[in-house]
Amino acid sequence: MAYEVEVHVSVVIDSVSPLAFHFETTDLPMGPNNVLYFRNCKKGQDFLVNYELVGAPGYRFPQTLGDAIYSRVGSKTDCPTTNGTWGQFTPEKLMSSSGPGGTDRILQVRNRNDSPADFAYTLRATDGTNWLNIDPGGVNGNGGLPLYSEFSYVAGAALVGAAATYFGLMAAGLIQG
């Protein structure tokens, strides 16, 4: 089984008609147009992304998971408009939020992030009659943040050691800052 990191993304619906939305998260880097950047900290790490609808009272993710998200690889701006998912970015389950109308307001999606790729996806919510097609993009970085490379550990240790030596010499009065 893969190592999993669970992250939360608030899908804030600013307006239903015309549709206007934005993402809020402190768990992932995010670029313009709500593009999320996924970077593994270790090989075999999956992301479990919990997309939570905020606003749009009465809307929820549909019970049929295949209708809740469409995804495809190749572009972070050409979001899919028909049913289908890319095998790296697939729906897992629906969950309820603690807010008003909380039933099925959270969609959990697994991002396997096995290889670097731009991808597009469409989150879909319904009030039973009308649909919201929320279309951000994503980038899989695969391979970890530069902070986790062996070189970065050695360089970081050297910098910490140099700083400790410098401040130690200053404290001893042997050098002046």
NUNUBA-939736 format. One record per residue (C-alpha): residue number from 1; residue in three letters; chain; x, y, z. Coordinates in nm, 4 decimals. Example, Ala and Ser with C-alpha at 12.3 -4.5 7.8 and 13.67 -1.06 7.14 Angstrom:
BEGIN
rec nr 1; rest ALA; kette A; px 1.2300; py -0.4500; pz 0.7800
rec nr 2; rest SER; kette A; px 1.3670; py -0.1060; pz 0.7140
% end
This chain:
BEGIN
rec nr 1; rest MET; kette A; px 0.0000; py 0.0000; pz 0.0000
rec nr 2; rest ALA; kette A; px 0.1203; py 0.3498; pz -0.0803
rec nr 3; rest TYR; kette A; px 0.2166; py 0.6064; pz 0.1763
rec nr 4; rest GLU; kette A; px -0.0677; py 0.8602; pz 0.1898
rec nr 5; rest VAL; kette A; px -0.0732; py 1.2282; pz 0.2737
rec nr 6; rest GLU; kette A; px -0.4175; py 1.3752; pz 0.3335
rec nr 7; rest VAL; kette A; px -0.4662; py 1.7385; pz 0.2254
rec nr 8; rest HIS; kette A; px -0.7647; py 1.9741; pz 0.2380
rec nr 9; rest VAL; kette A; px -0.8784; py 2.2174; pz -0.0297
rec nr 10; rest SER; kette A; px -1.1747; py 2.4500; pz 0.0248
rec nr 11; rest VAL; kette A; px -1.3659; py 2.5009; pz -0.3001
rec nr 12; rest VAL; kette A; px -1.5201; py 2.8402; pz -0.2321
rec nr 13; rest ILE; kette A; px -1.8149; py 2.9120; pz -0.4596
rec nr 14; rest ASP; kette A; px -1.8327; py 3.2907; pz -0.4884
rec nr 15; rest SER; kette A; px -2.1251; py 3.2854; pz -0.7321
rec nr 16; rest VAL; kette A; px -2.3396; py 3.0106; pz -0.8851
rec nr 17; rest SER; kette A; px -2.4572; py 3.2153; pz -1.1850
rec nr 18; rest PRO; kette A; px -2.2296; py 3.3018; pz -1.3435
rec nr 19; rest LEU; kette A; px -2.0016; py 3.0450; pz -1.1816
rec nr 20; rest ALA; kette A; px -1.7140; py 3.2038; pz -0.9925
rec nr 21; rest PHE; kette A; px -1.4937; py 3.0098; pz -0.7513
rec nr 22; rest HIS; kette A; px -1.1541; py 3.0015; pz -0.5889
rec nr 23; rest PHE; kette A; px -0.9532; py 2.7503; pz -0.3869
rec nr 24; rest GLU; kette A; px -0.8132; py 2.7975; pz -0.0381
rec nr 25; rest THR; kette A; px -0.5512; py 2.5641; pz 0.1065
rec nr 26; rest THR; kette A; px -0.2461; py 2.5732; pz 0.3269
rec nr 27; rest ASP; kette A; px -0.1570; py 2.2122; pz 0.2469
rec nr 28; rest LEU; kette A; px -0.0368; py 2.2491; pz -0.1151
rec nr 29; rest PRO; kette A; px 0.1369; py 2.5107; pz -0.3269
rec nr 30; rest MET; kette A; px -0.1123; py 2.6848; pz -0.5527
rec nr 31; rest GLY; kette A; px -0.0553; py 2.8950; pz -0.8626
rec nr 32; rest PRO; kette A; px -0.2758; py 3.1267; pz -1.0659
rec nr 33; rest ASN; kette A; px -0.6194; py 3.0007; pz -1.1695
rec nr 34; rest ASN; kette A; px -0.6352; py 2.7575; pz -0.8751
rec nr 35; rest VAL; kette A; px -0.3696; py 2.5254; pz -1.0195
rec nr 36; rest LEU; kette A; px -0.2487; py 2.2909; pz -0.7439
rec nr 37; rest TYR; kette A; px 0.1094; py 2.1609; pz -0.7378
rec nr 38; rest PHE; kette A; px 0.1700; py 1.8104; pz -0.6038
rec nr 39; rest ARG; kette A; px 0.5232; py 1.7094; pz -0.5093
rec nr 40; rest ASN; kette A; px 0.6069; py 1.3826; pz -0.3375
rec nr 41; rest CYS; kette A; px 0.8188; py 1.3898; pz -0.0281
rec nr 42; rest LYS; kette A; px 0.9006; py 1.0233; pz -0.0797
rec nr 43; rest LYS; kette A; px 0.8639; py 0.7637; pz -0.3550
rec nr 44; rest GLY; kette A; px 0.5262; py 0.5904; pz -0.3582
rec nr 45; rest GLN; kette A; px 0.3456; py 0.8747; pz -0.1822
rec nr 46; rest ASP; kette A; px -0.0176; py 0.9265; pz -0.2790
rec nr 47; rest PHE; kette A; px -0.2159; py 1.2368; pz -0.1970
rec nr 48; rest LEU; kette A; px -0.5702; py 1.2057; pz -0.0644
rec nr 49; rest VAL; kette A; px -0.7221; py 1.5405; pz -0.1567
rec nr 50; rest ASN; kette A; px -1.0375; py 1.6388; pz 0.0301
rec nr 51; rest TYR; kette A; px -1.2233; py 1.8961; pz -0.1806
rec nr 52; rest GLU; kette A; px -1.4830; py 2.0672; pz 0.0387
rec nr 53; rest LEU; kette A; px -1.7605; py 2.2808; pz -0.1099
rec nr 54; rest VAL; kette A; px -1.7972; py 2.6153; pz 0.0671
rec nr 55; rest GLY; kette A; px -2.0927; py 2.8333; pz -0.0303
rec nr 56; rest ALA; kette A; px -2.3490; py 2.7314; pz -0.2939
rec nr 57; rest PRO; kette A; px -2.6163; py 2.6143; pz -0.0481
rec nr 58; rest GLY; kette A; px -2.8043; py 2.3077; pz -0.1702
rec nr 59; rest TYR; kette A; px -2.5199; py 2.1887; pz -0.3949
rec nr 60; rest ARG; kette A; px -2.3301; py 1.8694; pz -0.3223
rec nr 61; rest PHE; kette A; px -2.1135; py 1.6210; pz -0.5038
rec nr 62; rest PRO; kette A; px -2.3202; py 1.3514; pz -0.6804
rec nr 63; rest GLN; kette A; px -2.3464; py 1.0002; pz -0.5338
rec nr 64; rest THR; kette A; px -2.2005; py 0.8475; pz -0.8509
rec nr 65; rest LEU; kette A; px -1.8289; py 0.9175; pz -0.8094
rec nr 66; rest GLY; kette A; px -1.7660; py 0.9109; pz -1.1845
rec nr 67; rest ASP; kette A; px -2.0039; py 1.2052; pz -1.2172
rec nr 68; rest ALA; kette A; px -1.8300; py 1.3992; pz -0.9375
rec nr 69; rest ILE; kette A; px -1.4971; py 1.4463; pz -1.1175
rec nr 70; rest TYR; kette A; px -1.3615; py 1.4192; pz -1.4699
rec nr 71; rest SER; kette A; px -0.9837; py 1.4196; pz -1.5200
rec nr 72; rest ARG; kette A; px -0.7247; py 1.3806; pz -1.7940
rec nr 73; rest VAL; kette A; px -0.3521; py 1.4220; pz -1.8456
rec nr 74; rest GLY; kette A; px -0.1853; py 1.6590; pz -2.0889
rec nr 75; rest SER; kette A; px -0.2902; py 2.0138; pz -2.0064
rec nr 76; rest LYS; kette A; px -0.3620; py 2.2039; pz -1.6897
rec nr 77; rest THR; kette A; px -0.5999; py 2.4395; pz -1.8720
rec nr 78; rest ASP; kette A; px -0.8048; py 2.2167; pz -2.1054
rec nr 79; rest CYS; kette A; px -1.0493; py 2.0803; pz -1.8476
rec nr 80; rest PRO; kette A; px -1.2587; py 1.7785; pz -1.9471
rec nr 81; rest THR; kette A; px -1.6284; py 1.8199; pz -2.0161
rec nr 82; rest THR; kette A; px -1.7192; py 1.4519; pz -2.0481
rec nr 83; rest ASN; kette A; px -1.7132; py 1.1556; pz -1.8117
rec nr 84; rest GLY; kette A; px -1.3776; py 0.9844; pz -1.7628
rec nr 85; rest THR; kette A; px -1.0846; py 0.9863; pz -1.5245
rec nr 86; rest TRP; kette A; px -0.7095; py 0.9685; pz -1.5650
rec nr 87; rest GLY; kette A; px -0.5799; py 0.6714; pz -1.3663
rec nr 88; rest GLN; kette A; px -0.3517; py 0.8945; pz -1.1579
rec nr 89; rest PHE; kette A; px -0.6337; py 1.1195; pz -1.0308
rec nr 90; rest THR; kette A; px -0.9444; py 0.9269; pz -0.9282
rec nr 91; rest PRO; kette A; px -1.2395; py 0.9736; pz -0.6905
rec nr 92; rest GLU; kette A; px -1.2309; py 0.7702; pz -0.3685
rec nr 93; rest LYS; kette A; px -1.5378; py 0.8589; pz -0.1618
rec nr 94; rest LEU; kette A; px -1.7859; py 1.1229; pz -0.0499
rec nr 95; rest MET; kette A; px -1.7881; py 1.2624; pz 0.3021
rec nr 96; rest SER; kette A; px -2.0063; py 1.5018; pz 0.4958
rec nr 97; rest SER; kette A; px -1.8835; py 1.8342; pz 0.6257
rec nr 98; rest SER; kette A; px -1.9752; py 1.9890; pz 0.9583
rec nr 99; rest GLY; kette A; px -2.1205; py 2.3013; pz 0.7970
rec nr 100; rest PRO; kette A; px -2.4787; py 2.3679; pz 0.6886
rec nr 101; rest GLY; kette A; px -2.6098; py 2.1201; pz 0.4321
rec nr 102; rest GLY; kette A; px -2.3044; py 1.9095; pz 0.5064
rec nr 103; rest THR; kette A; px -2.4082; py 1.5860; pz 0.3325
rec nr 104; rest ASP; kette A; px -2.1779; py 1.4934; pz 0.0422
rec nr 105; rest ARG; kette A; px -1.9999; py 1.8301; pz 0.0510
rec nr 106; rest ILE; kette A; px -1.6513; py 1.6712; pz 0.0573
rec nr 107; rest LEU; kette A; px -1.5108; py 1.4689; pz -0.2307
rec nr 108; rest GLN; kette A; px -1.1947; py 1.2710; pz -0.1603
rec nr 109; rest VAL; kette A; px -0.9720; py 1.2182; pz -0.4639
rec nr 110; rest ARG; kette A; px -0.6585; py 1.0033; pz -0.4811
rec nr 111; rest ASN; kette A; px -0.3632; py 1.1506; pz -0.6687
rec nr 112; rest ARG; kette A; px -0.1055; py 0.8760; pz -0.7247
rec nr 113; rest ASN; kette A; px 0.1478; py 1.1308; pz -0.8552
rec nr 114; rest ASP; kette A; px 0.3585; py 0.8521; pz -1.0112
rec nr 115; rest SER; kette A; px 0.5141; py 1.0630; pz -1.2863
rec nr 116; rest PRO; kette A; px 0.5569; py 1.4318; pz -1.3700
rec nr 117; rest ALA; kette A; px 0.2593; py 1.5612; pz -1.5675
rec nr 118; rest ASP; kette A; px 0.0254; py 1.8520; pz -1.6175
rec nr 119; rest PHE; kette A; px -0.3370; py 1.7491; pz -1.5852
rec nr 120; rest ALA; kette A; px -0.6816; py 1.8989; pz -1.5921
rec nr 121; rest TYR; kette A; px -0.9921; py 1.8078; pz -1.3996
rec nr 122; rest THR; kette A; px -1.3475; py 1.9208; pz -1.3479
rec nr 123; rest LEU; kette A; px -1.5146; py 1.8929; pz -1.0094
rec nr 124; rest ARG; kette A; px -1.8921; py 1.8623; pz -1.0478
rec nr 125; rest ALA; kette A; px -2.1582; py 1.9538; pz -0.7963
rec nr 126; rest THR; kette A; px -2.5357; py 1.9483; pz -0.8323
rec nr 127; rest ASP; kette A; px -2.8443; py 2.0743; pz -0.6532
rec nr 128; rest GLY; kette A; px -3.0443; py 1.7899; pz -0.8105
rec nr 129; rest THR; kette A; px -3.1281; py 1.9895; pz -1.1236
rec nr 130; rest ASN; kette A; px -2.8415; py 2.2240; pz -1.2048
rec nr 131; rest TRP; kette A; px -2.4701; py 2.1429; pz -1.2303
rec nr 132; rest LEU; kette A; px -2.1614; py 2.3407; pz -1.1348
rec nr 133; rest ASN; kette A; px -1.8556; py 2.2449; pz -1.3437
rec nr 134; rest ILE; kette A; px -1.5591; py 2.3687; pz -1.1424
rec nr 135; rest ASP; kette A; px -1.2502; py 2.3498; pz -1.3622
rec nr 136; rest PRO; kette A; px -0.9081; py 2.4139; pz -1.2059
rec nr 137; rest GLY; kette A; px -0.5830; py 2.2452; pz -1.3140
rec nr 138; rest GLY; kette A; px -0.2971; py 2.0550; pz -1.1547
rec nr 139; rest VAL; kette A; px 0.0709; py 1.9708; pz -1.1860
rec nr 140; rest ASN; kette A; px 0.2254; py 1.6474; pz -1.0602
rec nr 141; rest GLY; kette A; px 0.5892; py 1.7066; pz -0.9702
rec nr 142; rest ASN; kette A; px 0.6776; py 1.3494; pz -0.8645
rec nr 143; rest GLY; kette A; px 1.0053; py 1.3015; pz -0.6842
rec nr 144; rest GLY; kette A; px 0.9880; py 1.5269; pz -0.3855
rec nr 145; rest LEU; kette A; px 1.0721; py 1.8796; pz -0.2987
rec nr 146; rest PRO; kette A; px 1.4333; py 1.9867; pz -0.3438
rec nr 147; rest LEU; kette A; px 1.4514; py 2.0103; pz 0.0369
rec nr 148; rest TYR; kette A; px 1.4412; py 1.6326; pz 0.0568
rec nr 149; rest SER; kette A; px 1.7342; py 1.5520; pz -0.1712
rec nr 150; rest GLU; kette A; px 2.0588; py 1.4211; pz -0.0220
rec nr 151; rest PHE; kette A; px 2.2445; py 1.7263; pz -0.1517
rec nr 152; rest SER; kette A; px 1.9983; py 1.9561; pz 0.0235
rec nr 153; rest TYR; kette A; px 2.0471; py 1.7745; pz 0.3537
rec nr 154; rest VAL; kette A; px 2.4261; py 1.8085; pz 0.3290
rec nr 155; rest ALA; kette A; px 2.4054; py 2.1728; pz 0.2197
rec nr 156; rest GLY; kette A; px 2.1548; py 2.2496; pz 0.4955
rec nr 157; rest ALA; kette A; px 2.3715; py 2.0836; pz 0.7598
rec nr 158; rest ALA; kette A; px 2.6731; py 2.2834; pz 0.6375
rec nr 159; rest LEU; kette A; px 2.4790; py 2.6104; pz 0.6585
rec nr 160; rest VAL; kette A; px 2.3510; py 2.5319; pz 1.0071
rec nr 161; rest GLY; kette A; px 2.7019; py 2.4395; pz 1.1171
rec nr 162; rest ALA; kette A; px 2.8472; py 2.7595; pz 0.9719
rec nr 163; rest ALA; kette A; px 2.5784; py 2.9722; pz 1.1377
rec nr 164; rest ALA; kette A; px 2.6318; py 2.8024; pz 1.4734
rec nr 165; rest THR; kette A; px 3.0074; py 2.8583; pz 1.4489
rec nr 166; rest TYR; kette A; px 2.9606; py 3.2243; pz 1.3518
rec nr 167; rest PHE; kette A; px 2.7208; py 3.2985; pz 1.6383
rec nr 168; rest GLY; kette A; px 2.9380; py 3.1011; pz 1.8803
rec nr 169; rest LEU; kette A; px 3.2426; py 3.3085; pz 1.7872
rec nr 170; rest MET; kette A; px 3.0368; py 3.6275; pz 1.8220
rec nr 171; rest ALA; kette A; px 2.9134; py 3.5201; pz 2.1661
rec nr 172; rest ALA; kette A; px 3.2701; py 3.4479; pz 2.2748
rec nr 173; rest GLY; kette A; px 3.3724; py 3.7965; pz 2.1592
rec nr 174; rest LEU; kette A; px 3.6220; py 3.6605; pz 1.9089
rec nr 175; rest ILE; kette A; px 3.4533; py 3.8346; pz 1.6142
rec nr 176; rest GLN; kette A; px 3.2166; py 4.1261; pz 1.5711
rec nr 177; rest GLY; kette A; px 2.9000; py 4.1174; pz 1.3592
% end
